Amino acid sequence: MKIYKRKVYYLIFAVAFYILWFLYKLGGVSTFKLAIPSTAIDVVFSMIGLYITVEILLPRYIYKEKYSRFSIIFLILIFLLGSAIVLSQLKLVGSSITSYNENMAKYKQTFFYWFWSDLILGSYFLVTFISLIGCSIRMAVDRSAAEKKMETLEKEKIMSELMMLKHQINPHFLFNALNTVYYKIDKSNTSARKIMEQFSSLLRYQLYECNVPAVPIDKELEFLSNYIEVQRQRLNGNFKVDCVGFNKLTGFNIAPYLLIPLVENCFKHVSRLPGDNTYIAIACEIHNGWFRFNTKNSVSNEKNVVQGGIGLSNIRKRLEIMYPEKHMLSIEQTEDHFNLTLELSIA
């Protein structure tokens, strides 16, 4: 649920809360005019507690399983807001905490009941109740949304698998066909044989090594290297393709096919006008427990649209599911280049 939509719900709730609480206040406040500001005090501080708990404390601590820190900060928040209600209500009736003994002597049991039951207990309980109820509702809504999202993803996965099965070619037949083509190529044509070998490696990786949630980073980078080499052969001499850091990374796993759309994006949108300084630069490294993958390519001056489309949109969805709170994806678009950086926490 978007934050602006929730603000509308907060406003609707605040109005309904004020009306109902005002009617309740009329039974315990001496005058109609006094009930208006008295209700406003309760509603304002309760809504502050509700908003801070739901919009700040819940996502920052509960969703990150920092329960002890949430409890401490929540209790401090309740104490501060409850105390603010108590002091404001006392000031409204022309009294204060220091006047307790004087009021007790003057009003006796009536003041004692009002002060401890209605004012002290009621104020702290009201802020706590409203905040926790709002927190529970937000958690229920988020959980329902997450379940619906998972159901949608599961359906998409099933449809994808059905489509894959529908169009699948027997891999053994495919490799046998490639081997036949490979041996039909004259031995002196080394570039053609090399491309065929790299293409076979791409297919082998896709068919046999990616049926797992995560693959070693060196395998994924080897797959990218073969893809880049095949694509490099398609480019004319004006293109420059640089890769940095591919042979230096190992020791952690990554979701398969996570990086290939970023590389495909470069080859798809790199500038192709005659005379352009056309280049593709791809680099990866590990820095402070983060895997950083950067792609940069030249673009034509005539191209002012942001690259990516469906490919980058799908990448964002996969990152949200597979690396929640553990990824950063930044894009820089200028007149002559497109720069994308993906960072994943591997600590």
Summary of the structure (lengths in Angstrom):
residues: 347
radius of gyration: 31.9
end to end distance: 30.3
largest distance: 111.3
contacts: 933
relative contact order: 0.05
helix: 65%
strand: 12%
